[in-house]
Each structure stands twice: as C-alpha cells, then as structure tokens.
Amino acid sequence: MASQTKNRAWSWWYLLFVVQILVALWPPLYNQADPHLFGVPFFYWFQLAWILVCAVLTGVVYFVTDK
C-alpha cells in the first residue's frame, strides 16, 4: 500500500513565526517598567501576554497551512 503524504510546501503564513521570534529577541521593545498592570511592571506582563499571542499565532498558522 502506498502511504499518502501531505504536501508541506513553504507558505507566507510561516512568516508569523519570524515575527514571534523577532519580538522575543528584541528586549529594547519591552525593557521598561511603565505602564504597570495590576502592579506588575510592563516587562513581565508583556512577556506573559506575548506567550498567549504566540499560541494564537501558532494556531492560526497550523490551521491555515493544514491541508
């Protein structure tokens, strides 16, 4: 029996992964204390929020490129 393989060609949607990595690797973007959110400095809550954003972007890429 021949196994069926999915075509995993490169897509422009994969550039969302590059955005995720570049934001995480560019600390001057979020290296500040203000504004505070519930007493938590921006540096910390931005990183935690970015985890959720990255999860959503990864889900978008997965579902859009899934054939």
C-alpha atoms as a printed R data frame, in Angstrom:
   type eleno elety resid chain resno      x      y      z
1  ATOM     1    CA   MET     A     1  0.000  0.000  0.000
2  ATOM     2    CA   ALA     A     2  1.239  3.443 -0.854
3  ATOM     3    CA   SER     A     3  1.260  5.852  2.010
4  ATOM     4    CA   GLN     A     4 -0.242  9.247  1.416
5  ATOM     5    CA   THR     A     5  1.916 12.214  2.315
6  ATOM     6    CA   LYS     A     6  0.791 15.776  2.735
7  ATOM     7    CA   ASN     A     7  2.369 18.481  0.654
8  ATOM     8    CA   ARG     A     8  4.257 20.700  3.123
9  ATOM     9    CA   ALA     A     9  5.297 23.470  0.760
10 ATOM    10    CA   TRP     A    10  6.549 26.783  2.122
11 ATOM    11    CA   SER     A    11  3.860 29.359  2.786
12 ATOM    12    CA   TRP     A    12  3.842 33.080  3.574
13 ATOM    13    CA   TRP     A    13  1.976 32.222  6.774
14 ATOM    14    CA   TYR     A    14  5.224 30.876  8.223
15 ATOM    15    CA   LEU     A    15  6.499 34.459  8.476
16 ATOM    16    CA   LEU     A    16  4.298 34.790 11.570
17 ATOM    17    CA   PHE     A    17  6.852 32.559 13.309
18 ATOM    18    CA   VAL     A    18  9.585 35.029 12.390
19 ATOM    19    CA   VAL     A    19  7.562 37.861 13.942
20 ATOM    20    CA   GLN     A    20  7.202 35.877 17.152
21 ATOM    21    CA   ILE     A    21 10.922 35.237 17.390
22 ATOM    22    CA   LEU     A    22 11.978 38.777 16.498
23 ATOM    23    CA   VAL     A    23  9.761 40.371 19.137
24 ATOM    24    CA   ALA     A    24 11.003 37.966 21.802
25 ATOM    25    CA   LEU     A    25 14.651 38.555 20.858
26 ATOM    26    CA   TRP     A    26 14.401 42.359 20.820
27 ATOM    27    CA   PRO     A    27 14.303 43.347 24.530
28 ATOM    28    CA   PRO     A    28 14.538 47.135 23.944
29 ATOM    29    CA   LEU     A    29 10.945 46.844 22.750
30 ATOM    30    CA   TYR     A    30  9.693 45.813 26.198
31 ATOM    31    CA   ASN     A    31 12.563 46.709 28.566
32 ATOM    32    CA   GLN     A    32 10.692 49.228 30.698
33 ATOM    33    CA   ALA     A    33  8.775 49.325 33.946
34 ATOM    34    CA   ASP     A    34  5.868 51.538 32.929
35 ATOM    35    CA   PRO     A    35  2.967 51.066 32.394
36 ATOM    36    CA   HIS     A    36  2.048 48.812 35.287
37 ATOM    37    CA   LEU     A    37 -0.858 46.401 35.017
38 ATOM    38    CA   PHE     A    38 -2.290 45.385 38.402
39 ATOM    39    CA   GLY     A    39  1.020 46.352 39.976
40 ATOM    40    CA   VAL     A    40  3.074 44.212 37.576
41 ATOM    41    CA   PRO     A    41  5.723 46.065 35.536
42 ATOM    42    CA   PHE     A    42  5.380 46.132 31.766
43 ATOM    43    CA   PHE     A    43  8.475 43.949 31.274
44 ATOM    44    CA   TYR     A    44  6.782 40.988 32.973
45 ATOM    45    CA   TRP     A    45  3.200 41.282 31.819
46 ATOM    46    CA   PHE     A    46  4.256 41.880 28.201
47 ATOM    47    CA   GLN     A    47  6.213 38.622 28.182
48 ATOM    48    CA   LEU     A    48  3.277 36.721 29.668
49 ATOM    49    CA   ALA     A    49  0.867 38.302 27.185
50 ATOM    50    CA   TRP     A    50  3.275 37.501 24.360
51 ATOM    51    CA   ILE     A    51  3.055 33.806 25.254
52 ATOM    52    CA   LEU     A    52 -0.694 33.933 24.616
53 ATOM    53    CA   VAL     A    53 -0.241 35.908 21.391
54 ATOM    54    CA   CYS     A    54  2.333 33.375 20.164
55 ATOM    55    CA   ALA     A    55 -0.011 30.497 20.958
56 ATOM    56    CA   VAL     A    56 -2.778 32.135 18.926
57 ATOM    57    CA   LEU     A    57 -0.439 32.911 16.013
58 ATOM    58    CA   THR     A    58  0.873 29.345 16.038
59 ATOM    59    CA   GLY     A    59 -2.707 28.066 15.958
60 ATOM    60    CA   VAL     A    60 -3.516 30.334 13.029
61 ATOM    61    CA   VAL     A    61 -0.507 29.077 11.081
62 ATOM    62    CA   TYR     A    62 -1.384 25.469 11.890
63 ATOM    63    CA   PHE     A    63 -4.996 25.700 10.774
64 ATOM    64    CA   VAL     A    64 -4.337 27.834  7.691
65 ATOM    65    CA   THR     A    65 -1.499 25.679  6.371
66 ATOM    66    CA   ASP     A    66 -3.096 22.350  7.290
67 ATOM    67    CA   LYS     A    67 -4.162 20.695  4.077
